[in-house]
């Protein structure tokens, strides 16, 4: 169900910005897809430390992009957070 929701949201945003893979929203969506794909992997492979490191890097990149979007356009940030169903960052 989560994958369908993310896929649907990514299609909505990608229709608006055709072939704009450099947009902040597109990058955040693609990082979120990668994160959600890796979570079930860690349930099976708890000691896969190299993949855990990769996940932490992806999480950090997404966090930086989210903070950038929040500074530049709060409305787009709030809309994206609600569509992707992710928490707001507590770091400042």
NORUR-V409027 format. One record per helix or strand. SS is the DSSP state (hx for helix, st for strand). FROM is the first residue (numbers start at 1). TO is the last residue. If there is no record, write none. Layout:
SS|FROM|TO  SS|FROM|TO
This chain:
hx|2|16  hx|24|44  hx|49|72  hx|74|84
